[in-house]
Amino acid sequence: MDGVLVHENHALPGAAELLQQWRLQQKPFLVLTNNSIFTPRDLSARLRASGLDVPEEAIWTSALATAAFLKSQAPGGSAFVIGEAGLTTALHEAGFIMTETKPDFVVVGETRNYSFEAITKAIRLIDAGSRFISTNPDATGPSSEGALPATGAISALITKATGREPYVVGKPNPMMFRSALNRIGAHSENTGMIGDRMDTDVVAGIEAGLHTILVLTGISDQNEIEKYPFRPDEILAGVHELLDEEPFETDSY
């Protein structure tokens, strides 16, 4: 989503037209984000304010991927959650109970207000046997004042205190893409991934067997690309280069 379709709440060139092109072609697609704060309904409204028409059922977040994974692991399970409505809503809808009493899982996601009390509770629950899950590995997030500590940083604090590493569901875990493929009934052989990050989007896309497209409207430039031993299938200036032509035969993005 960020760096591909929008930048600082403004639609990037060609984004609205590309979404419309896919709709006219009846090409199924999902907009993915590692951010677990917002529900799909919230994100749909935010995108609409940016001039992009993306229905909530076409949005897939690390919170939804985490909820789907935990449901497959322990249907009807319980969790202690550090996170916002995007994560708690997804877990509730997956049939999970939120509890501080012997939860099956401790789940750490993005939040605007990390609580020392909640982090302490998470550490003690993990020490007592709860399984440690993180929605994504991002150590920092952006703000108008500069970097903010994010899920990966808080997970690292808990790891240091417990000696336990979390299982991370979001990108670069290819499970994020596989769960998205399942959501729209697509197959990796005829699906493409468009992202702006080498370290999460492209590597996860490669490992999930997708056709990978890196756009240079986000954080990556040629110098960033050269740092990695792998390459995307295509490098584009932006999504506007995908308009009115098919770079490869595909059923879905």
N, C-alpha and C positions, 0 to 999 in steps of 0.2 A: 504494500500500500504506500507507505512513506518512501519518497525518493523515486517512485515508479509512476504512481498516479497523482500524488499530491506532494507539495513541499510547503511547509509552514502554512497549512490550511488553504493553499491555493492550488487549483488543478494545474497539472503540468501540460504543456502543449500536446495536443492529440489525444489526451486521456479520455475526454468525453466522447470524442468521435470514435475511438477504438472500442469503447464499451458498446456504443450504438451499433457499430459494425458487427460485433459478435452477436448482439441480440438479433439483428436482421438475418444473420447467417445461422441462427439457432445453434450457436456454438456454446456449449456449457463452460462456465468459468467460475472461479472463486477468487476473491480478494483475500489474501492472507496477511496476518500480522502477528508478530511475537508478543505484542502488548496484550496483557491479560486484564487490564483495568476495566475496559468498556465491554458492554454487551453488544452483540451484532446490531440490535436496534439503535443503540447509542451511536455506533460507528456509521450506520447507514444515514442517520440524521446529520452527523458531522460531514460526511462526504457530500450529502445533498447541499449543505451550506457552502461547500466548495465548488458546487456546480456539477457534481457527478451523481448520476442516478444508479445506485447500487442497492438492490433490495437486501434486507437482512439475511435472507436465506442464501445469498451469494457471498457471505462473509464468513471466514474461518479463522478463528483466533487460537493462540496457544492455550487459552483457557478451555475452549471447546475440545481441542485435541487432548488435553490433559484429562478432562472429564470422560471422554470416550475411552481413553486408555485405562483409567482406573475402573470404569464400569466393566471392562473386559477382564480386569484382574480380580476384582472383588465386587460382584453385583450386590447392590444394596448395602455397601460398606459405609464406613464412617471416616471423617477427616477433621483434623484441626487445620484451619486455613489462615494464612497471613495473606491478605489480598483484598481486592475491591469487588464490586458487584458483578463484574464480568466473570470472575472466577467462582464466586459463591453461587451465582445464578446457574452457571453451567453445571456445577456439581449437584445442586438441588435437582435440576431437571434430569440429571443422570441417575437420580434415585439415592443420592448420598445424604447421610445425616451429618450435620456439623456438631461436633462435640469436643470437649476438653478432657473427656474421661476415656482413657485407653482407646484412642482412635486407631483405625487400621493404618492411616497415613497422616503425615504432616506435609501439607502442601504450601509451598511458598511461591507467591506470584507478585506482580507489580502492585504497589500501593503508594499513595501520596504521603501517607503518615505511618512510617514504620514505628512500631511500639516496642520499647525495651522490654516491657512486661510480656508482650506476645512472643518476642524472640526468646526470652528466657523460658517461657512455657514450651515453645517448640523444642528447645534444646533438651529439656527434661523429659518430654514425651518421646523423643528419639532415643535418648539414653534408656528409656523404659521399654523400648522395642517397636515403637511406631516406625513405619517405613517412610523414608525421606524422599519427597518428590518436589521438583522445581519446574515451573512452567517454561522458563527460558534461561539461557546463560548470560544474557546481556548485563555487563557489570555497571554500566552507566546509561543514563537516558538524557536527552537534551532538554534544555529550558532556555528562556530568554536571558537568564543570568549566567548560564554555563552548565557544566555537567552535573547531573544528579545521581546519587547512588541508586542502583536498580536491583533487580532480582538476583543477578549473579553475585553482587557484592554482599547482599544479606545472606545468601546461601553460603558464601565463603566464610562468613562470620560463624554461622551455625556449624559448618564443617570443621572449622578450627576448634570449636568448643566440644564437639562430639566425636571427632575422628571419623565421621561418616560422610561420604559423598552422596549427593542427591542423584536420582535418576532424572535427567532433564528431557522433557517431552518435546519442547519447541525446537525450532531451527537452531543449530545445524543437524539435529537428529532427523534423519530422513523419514521417521515415523510421522512427523508433521505433514509431510507431503503425501505419504501413503494414506493417512486418515482422510486427507482432503480428496484424494482420488476416490476413495470409498464413498465419500459424501456425494459425489456427482456421478458415480458409476463409470469412471474413466479408467483407461489402462495406460500405464507408463509409456508404452511403445508409441502411442499417438497423442501424447500430451506434452505441452511445453511449460516451462517455468520462466517467468520474467522477473528479475530481481535487480537490486542495485548494490548488493554486498557479496564479495567473494567468499568471506569467511562464514557466512550463514546460508545465504540463498543459493549460490552457485554450487558449493560443495554438497549441500543437502540434495539439491536437484540432481547432481551427478550420481550420488549414492542411491537415489530413488529411481534412477534409470530414465530420467526425463531429458528432453531436449532443453538445454539451458541457454537463456538469453540474458546478458548483462547490459543494463542501460546505464549511461553515464550522467544521469540526472540526479543521482544520490551522492553517496560518499566515495564511490570508486572512480579513479582515473587510471591512466595507463601505468603510472608508477605503482599504484596499488595492485594492479593486475600482475605486474612483474614479480611481486613478492611471493607468489604462490606457485607450487609445482603443477597445478592443474589449470585448465582453461575452459571457459564457457564455449558452447558451440557457436554462438554469435555474440558480437559486441556492437551495440547500437547507440547512437547519440541520445535517443529517447524513444518512447512508445509511438511517437508520430511516424517513425519509419516503418511501422507495421500497418499503416493505413493503406487500404485499397490494393493490397497484395498479400499473398501467402508466402512467407519465407520457406515453409515446408508444409507437406501435407499433414493435417492434424484434425482430430475430432474435437479437441478441447484444450483449453488453457487453464 
